[in-house]
């Protein structure tokens, strides 16, 4: 049993929890209607609210803007990954690498909105799987994968 407070933020958070149990991701509109102040800075909900507001502000869902077209989004991700790689390989300050990594996170969270995927739920499911895997050392370092090389 889940008790729902009369406080709007608590009600909406309870709705988000219920939806996660039902495996129904929130839409951009549902995310932007959540109160960011009700969540700890850096929490999943806090980040998703901000990304949803960004998508709404720039009307990413519009077919005219292609903001939810996954081909376009993947191209942007490759571009940002290249910028992150350049920051690392060129020895740029950690602050620049951190900014590029944040760009990647924002894109990934946006991918989940565009694809209507409950990424938090998928994250937890995948972590449960990979925590059961053994690690192995490859030519370049440690790997945690199902791949056996056979």
C-alpha positions in Angstrom: 0.0 0.0 0.0 1.3 3.5 -0.9 0.0 6.4 1.1 -0.4 9.6 -0.9 0.0 12.9 0.7 -2.1 15.9 -0.1 1.1 17.8 -0.9 1.2 18.0 -4.7 4.9 17.1 -5.0 4.4 14.0 -2.9 1.3 13.1 -4.9 3.2 13.4 -8.2 6.2 11.5 -6.8 3.8 8.7 -5.7 2.4 8.8 -9.2 5.9 8.4 -10.7 6.6 5.5 -8.3 3.4 3.8 -9.3 4.1 4.3 -13.0 7.6 2.8 -12.6 6.0 -0.3 -11.1 3.6 -0.4 -14.0 6.5 0.1 -16.4 4.9 3.2 -18.0 7.4 6.0 -18.5 6.4 9.5 -17.9 5.9 11.8 -21.0 7.7 15.1 -21.4 4.5 16.9 -20.3 4.2 14.7 -17.2 7.8 15.3 -16.3 7.6 19.1 -16.7 4.5 19.2 -14.5 6.5 17.7 -11.6 7.9 20.3 -9.1 11.7 20.3 -9.3 11.8 21.8 -5.8 10.3 18.6 -4.4 13.4 16.5 -5.3 16.9 16.4 -4.1 19.3 18.2 -6.5 20.9 15.5 -8.7 18.2 12.9 -8.0 16.8 11.0 -11.0 13.5 12.9 -11.0 15.3 16.3 -10.6 17.5 15.5 -13.7 14.6 14.2 -15.8 12.4 17.2 -15.0 15.2 19.5 -16.2 15.7 17.6 -19.4 12.0 17.4 -20.0 11.7 21.2 -19.6 14.6 21.6 -22.0 12.8 19.4 -24.6 9.6 21.3 -24.0 11.3 24.7 -24.3 12.8 23.9 -27.7 9.8 21.8 -28.9 11.9 18.7 -29.6 8.8 16.6 -30.1 7.8 18.6 -33.2 8.6 16.6 -36.3 9.7 19.9 -37.8 12.5 20.1 -35.3 13.6 16.4 -35.4 14.5 16.6 -31.8 13.0 13.1 -31.1 14.4 11.5 -34.3 16.7 8.9 -33.0 19.0 9.0 -36.1 19.6 12.7 -35.4 20.0 12.1 -31.7 22.6 9.3 -32.3 24.6 11.7 -34.5 24.5 14.3 -31.8 25.6 11.6 -29.3 28.6 10.6 -31.5 29.5 14.3 -31.8 29.4 14.8 -28.0 31.3 11.5 -27.4 34.0 12.8 -29.7 34.2 16.0 -27.8 34.5 14.1 -24.5 37.2 11.8 -26.0 39.1 14.9 -27.2 39.0 16.5 -23.8 40.5 13.3 -22.3 43.1 12.5 -25.0 44.3 16.1 -25.3 44.7 16.5 -21.6 42.2 19.3 -21.3 41.2 20.4 -17.7 38.9 18.1 -15.9 36.2 20.8 -15.9 36.0 20.6 -19.8 35.8 16.8 -19.7 33.1 17.1 -17.0 31.1 19.5 -19.2 31.3 17.1 -22.1 30.3 14.2 -19.9 27.3 16.2 -18.7 26.3 16.8 -22.4 26.3 13.1 -22.9 24.2 12.4 -19.8 21.7 15.1 -20.9 21.5 13.5 -24.4 21.0 10.0 -22.9 18.2 11.1 -20.6 16.7 12.9 -23.6 16.9 9.7 -25.6 14.7 8.0 -23.0 12.1 10.8 -23.3 12.2 10.6 -27.1 11.8 6.8 -27.0 9.3 6.8 -24.1 11.5 4.5 -22.1 11.6 4.4 -18.3 15.4 4.6 -18.2 15.6 4.5 -14.5 13.8 1.2 -14.4 16.0 -0.2 -17.2 19.1 1.0 -15.4 18.2 -0.9 -12.2 17.3 -4.1 -14.2 20.7 -3.9 -16.1 22.7 -3.3 -12.9 21.1 -6.4 -11.4 22.3 -8.4 -14.4 25.8 -7.1 -14.6 26.5 -7.3 -10.9 26.2 -11.1 -11.4 28.8 -11.2 -14.1 32.5 -12.1 -13.6 35.1 -9.7 -14.9 37.9 -10.7 -17.2 41.1 -8.9 -18.3 41.2 -8.1 -22.1 44.1 -6.6 -24.0 43.2 -3.1 -23.0 41.9 -3.6 -19.5 39.1 -5.1 -17.4 35.8 -6.1 -19.0 32.5 -7.2 -17.5 30.6 -8.8 -20.3 28.8 -11.9 -21.4 31.3 -12.2 -24.3 33.5 -15.2 -23.9 35.7 -14.9 -27.0 34.7 -18.3 -28.3 
